[in-house]
């Protein structure tokens, strides 16, 4: 997955770490594209 994202294995480990709350949208987008997916963010009424 790191190769598909063109990043390090450590970056993928951080992405998959549930306790890491500093994942950026850019990194999430790279991961999604590596899996053939898209990120969809939706704002809904509270």
N, C-alpha and C positions, 0 to 999 in steps of 0.2 A: 504494500500500500504506500509506503514511503516513496518508492521509486515512481509510482503512478502520480503521486502528489508533487514530485520533484522537491522533496524535503528530507529531513533526517528522520531516522527511526526514533530518536528522542522526541522530536516534535509530534510524531504519531502517538508515542506513549503518553505525552502530555494531553493530547486530544482525547485519548481514551480513558484518562484518569478522571473518575467521577468527582473527585474532590477538587479538581482544578477548575476554578470559576473564571479564568482569564482567557478562555478560548475566544478568538476573534471571528467575526463573520467571514473574513477572508479565508481563514484556515478551515472553517466549517464548509465553505463553498468548495475549496480544493478537495476536501475529503468526499463531498457529495459527488463532484465530477469524477473522482477516481473510481467511484462505485457506479457511475452511469446514472446519477440522480441529480436533482436540483434541490436547493434550499428554498422553502416557501415560508415567508413570514407574514402573518396575518394579524391585523389589529381588529379586535372584536369589542363590542360594547361590554362594559363592566357589569 
